[in-house]
Amino acid sequence: MTPWTLGHAAYDCLYLAAALAERCVLVTADAAFAAKTAAHPLYAGAVQQL
């Protein structure tokens, strides 16, 4: 996974990678990031917006 896959900041993608590695859901207040991951076939369901 790279930041270019989602078109988002690298640090958000690192948090997502950590959540995926630990098999847990990443909770975020960032609506744009949550929407981008929800639209991606591999990351849908991995992020939940507050």
N, C-alpha and C positions, 0 to 999 in steps of 0.2 A: 504494500500500500504506500502510496506517495501522496503528498499534498495536492499534486496535480490531478489525481484521480477524482477528488471531490472539489477541487478548486477552492480549497480552504486553507487556513493557516496551518503550518507544520505542527505547532504544539497541540492543536486540537486533534490532528491525525495521530499524534503520538499517544494522546489519552485514549483515543479509539482503539489503537493497536494494543494498548495495555489491557483495556476492557475485553477485547476479543481473546487475547492470550489467557486471561483469567476466567474466561467464559462467564462474564457478568455484564450487566447493562450499565452503560455510561449515562449518568443523569446530568443534564446541562440546562442552563437558562438561555443558551444561544439558539434562538428560533431558526436562524438561517442554517446553522450547522445541523440541527435536528432534521430540518426539511431536506437538506442535501443527502443525509445518510438514509432517510426514509425512502427517498427516490432511487437509491442505489441498490441493485439486486443482491450484492454481497453483504451490505451493511444494514439493510432494513431490519428493524427490530433490535439493533444493537445499541441504539441511543434513545433515551426518553427525555422529553422536554419537561421542565418543571411546570 
